[in-house]
Amino acid sequence: MNTNASAITNEPIVLRSDDGGVTTLTLNRPKQFNALSMEMLDALQAALDAIAGDPSVRVVVIGAHGKAFCPGHDLKEMLANRTQEFIGGLFDRCCEVMMSITRMPQLVIARVHGIATAAGCQLVASCDLAVASTEARFATSGINFGLFCATPGVAVSRNVARKQALEMLMLGEFIDAPTALGWGLVNRVVPPEQLDSAVRELAELLLSKPQAVVTAGKKFFYRQIEMDMEPAYRLASEVITSNMLGPDALEGVSAFVEKRKPNWHVK
């Protein structure tokens, strides 16, 4: 992916490319550093909805063109539309996009090559996995402009520990990619020239797993993470029992016993 590319007139604001079960969505407002305007959120929501219903897509990668990954919302647009209807609608729409990433059956990987701040950091935190360049930096910087990053805080506080989340939210300072890795905001950090290969390696590992089990596992993970321990264990017992009695576990366990590679059923 060429992160220095510029959007061509009439080019979609969110680009989609498909390659062997991996779909890449690319934020394409490089001159605006890929700020999440209302139009951008609408386009991203439409793309996610289409992918969620597409069984040929196994993994989704979200990346961006230009110098930045995403600086958050388009502040110029917000200042020009300071009404309850627009601002409330903008944040509601953004929250729905983030929840759509969590709800969709495919695993979603953030490919972060540059800065990701405010709602851009929220986007990274909302993805299931994240790979960052050593040049990437992260912040929930709204506090510096009189705007507490409440909606980004929901996703960030579900990725990093409380003390680190509060440091990000209350100080608004940048953290570098190695710090983001240590705090749990991203999974891997690599040099810029290795970013695409690292993302592809992670995607291919996911492609090698049984599709139905990955989908069920993602759904279970996000359900149980908000539960108390006792109901979480009850749900886990139901899920793993159903899994064990299904065709993928039968094939996987049989392959292990027979010392061969499993032949996963693909829908």
C-alpha positions in Angstrom: 0.0 0.0 0.0 1.4 3.4 -1.0 0.9 5.6 2.0 2.0 8.7 0.1 -0.7 8.4 -2.6 -3.0 11.3 -3.1 -6.7 11.0 -3.7 -7.6 11.5 -7.3 -10.7 13.6 -8.1 -13.8 11.5 -8.1 -12.0 8.6 -6.3 -14.0 7.1 -3.5 -13.4 8.4 0.0 -13.0 4.8 1.2 -11.3 2.4 -1.2 -11.8 -1.3 -1.2 -9.6 -4.0 -2.6 -10.0 -7.8 -2.3 -7.3 -10.4 -2.4 -7.8 -14.1 -1.5 -10.2 -13.7 1.3 -8.6 -10.5 2.7 -10.4 -7.2 2.1 -8.6 -3.9 2.6 -10.4 -0.7 3.3 -8.3 2.4 2.8 -9.3 5.8 4.2 -8.7 8.2 1.3 -8.7 11.8 2.4 -5.0 12.3 2.5 -5.1 16.1 2.3 -7.3 16.1 5.4 -5.1 13.5 7.0 -8.1 11.1 6.8 -10.3 13.0 9.3 -13.6 11.3 10.0 -16.1 13.6 8.3 -19.7 12.6 8.2 -19.2 11.5 4.6 -16.2 9.4 5.6 -18.2 7.7 8.3 -21.1 7.0 6.0 -18.7 5.5 3.4 -17.0 3.4 6.0 -20.3 2.2 7.5 -21.5 1.1 4.0 -18.3 -0.7 3.3 -18.4 -2.6 6.6 -22.1 -3.5 6.2 -21.3 -4.9 2.7 -18.4 -6.9 4.0 -20.2 -8.3 7.0 -22.6 -10.1 4.7 -20.0 -11.3 2.3 -18.9 -14.9 3.1 -16.0 -14.7 0.7 -14.3 -12.2 3.0 -12.4 -13.8 5.9 -10.2 -10.9 7.2 -10.5 -7.1 6.9 -7.6 -4.7 7.0 -8.3 -1.0 7.7 -5.5 1.3 6.5 -5.1 4.8 5.1 -3.5 6.9 2.4 -1.3 9.9 3.1 1.0 10.9 6.0 -1.5 10.1 8.8 -3.7 7.1 9.7 -6.5 9.2 11.1 -6.5 12.4 13.4 -10.1 11.9 14.5 -13.1 13.9 13.6 -13.1 16.7 11.0 -12.9 19.7 13.4 -13.6 22.2 10.6 -16.8 20.4 9.8 -17.8 20.3 13.4 -17.2 24.0 13.9 -19.2 24.8 10.8 -22.2 22.7 12.1 -22.4 23.4 15.8 -25.9 22.1 16.3 -27.2 19.3 18.6 -28.6 17.5 15.6 -25.4 17.5 13.6 -22.9 17.0 16.4 -25.0 14.4 18.2 -25.6 12.6 14.9 -21.9 12.6 14.1 -20.9 11.0 17.3 -23.8 8.5 17.1 -22.7 7.5 13.6 -19.1 7.2 14.7 -20.1 4.9 17.6 -22.1 2.8 15.2 -19.1 2.4 12.9 -17.0 1.2 15.8 -19.6 -1.2 17.0 -20.0 -2.6 13.5 -16.3 -3.6 13.5 -16.9 -5.5 16.8 -20.1 -7.1 15.6 -19.0 -8.2 12.1 -18.0 -11.9 11.8 -14.7 -11.2 10.2 -11.5 -10.4 12.1 -10.5 -6.7 11.5 -6.8 -5.6 11.6 -5.8 -2.0 11.8 -2.7 -1.1 9.6 -1.3 2.0 11.3 1.4 3.8 9.5 1.2 7.3 11.0 -0.6 9.2 13.7 -3.8 8.0 15.1 -5.4 10.5 17.5 -8.8 10.9 19.1 -11.4 9.0 17.1 -8.5 7.7 14.9 -7.1 6.1 18.1 -10.6 4.9 18.8 -10.7 3.2 15.4 -7.4 1.4 16.1 -8.7 0.3 19.5 -12.0 -0.9 18.0 -10.3 -3.2 15.5 -9.7 -6.7 16.7 -6.0 -6.6 16.0 -3.5 -3.9 15.1 -0.1 -3.7 13.5 1.8 -0.4 13.7 4.8 1.1 12.1 7.6 2.4 14.3 6.6 5.8 12.9 3.1 5.6 14.2 2.0 7.6 17.3 -1.2 7.6 19.3 -3.1 10.1 21.4 -6.5 10.9 22.8 -5.7 14.6 22.6 -9.2 16.2 22.9 -8.5 17.3 26.5 -5.9 19.8 25.0 -8.7 21.5 23.1 -11.4 21.5 25.8 -13.0 18.3 24.5 -12.7 15.2 26.6 -12.3 12.1 24.4 -15.3 10.3 25.8 -16.2 8.1 22.8 -12.6 7.2 22.1 -12.3 6.4 25.8 -14.8 3.6 25.5 -12.6 1.7 23.1 -9.2 2.7 24.6 -10.2 1.7 28.1 -11.2 -1.7 26.8 -7.7 -2.2 25.4 -5.3 -0.8 27.9 -5.2 -0.8 31.7 -7.0 1.9 33.7 -3.9 3.9 34.7 -2.7 4.0 31.2 -6.1 4.8 29.7 -6.5 7.6 32.2 -3.1 8.9 31.4 -3.9 9.0 27.7 -7.4 10.6 28.3 -6.4 13.1 30.9 -3.0 14.2 29.6 -3.7 14.0 25.8 0.0 13.4 25.1 1.3 11.3 22.3 2.7 7.8 23.0 5.0 6.1 20.5 4.4 2.7 18.9 6.6 0.7 21.3 4.7 2.2 24.2 1.4 1.4 22.5 2.6 -2.2 22.2 3.6 -2.4 25.8 0.2 -0.9 26.9 -1.8 -3.4 24.7 -3.2 -0.9 22.2 -1.5 -2.7 19.3 -0.3 -6.3 18.7 2.9 -5.8 16.7 5.3 -3.0 15.8 7.6 -3.2 12.8 9.7 -0.9 10.6 7.7 1.0 7.9 9.1 -1.1 5.1 7.9 -4.3 6.9 4.4 -3.1 7.7 2.6 -4.6 4.7 4.3 -8.0 5.1 3.5 -8.0 8.8 -0.1 -7.3 8.2 -0.3 -10.0 5.5 1.5 -12.5 7.7 -1.1 -11.9 10.5 -4.0 -12.1 7.9 -2.6 -15.4 6.5 -2.4 -16.9 10.0 -6.1 -16.0 10.5 -6.9 -17.5 7.1 -5.4 -20.8 8.2 -7.8 -21.2 11.0 -11.3 -22.7 10.7 -13.6 -20.0 9.6 -16.7 -20.9 11.6 -14.6 -21.2 14.8 -13.0 -17.8 14.3 -16.4 -16.2 13.8 -18.0 -17.9 16.8 -14.9 -17.1 18.9 -15.0 -13.4 18.1 -18.7 -13.2 18.9 -18.1 -15.0 22.2 -15.1 -12.9 23.2 -17.0 -9.6 23.0 -20.0 -11.0 24.8 -18.1 -12.5 27.7 -15.7 -9.6 28.2 -18.5 -7.4 29.6 -20.0 -10.2 31.8 -19.3 -11.1 35.4 -17.2 -14.2 35.8 -20.0 -16.7 36.6 -22.3 -15.9 33.6 -19.2 -15.7 31.4 -18.2 -19.2 32.4 -21.8 -20.4 31.8 -21.7 -18.9 28.3 -18.2 -20.3 27.7 -19.3 -23.8 28.6 -22.2 -23.6 26.1 -20.0 -22.3 23.4 -17.2 -24.8 23.8 -19.6 -27.7 24.1 -21.2 -26.7 20.8 -17.8 -26.2 19.3 -16.5 -29.6 20.5 -19.5 -31.4 19.0 -19.2 -29.6 15.7 -17.4 -30.6 12.5 -14.3 -28.4 13.0 -13.3 -29.8 16.4 -13.9 -33.3 15.1 -11.6 -32.7 12.2 -9.0 -30.8 14.2 -8.8 -33.3 17.0 -8.8 -36.2 14.6 -6.0 -34.6 12.6 -4.0 -34.1 15.8 -4.5 -37.7 16.9 -3.7 -39.0 13.4 -0.6 -36.7 13.1 -1.8 -34.9 9.9 -2.8 -31.4 8.9 -6.5 -30.6 9.4 -8.7 -30.1 6.4 -11.0 -27.3 7.5 -14.6 -27.1 6.1 -15.0 -23.8 4.2 -18.4 -22.4 3.8 
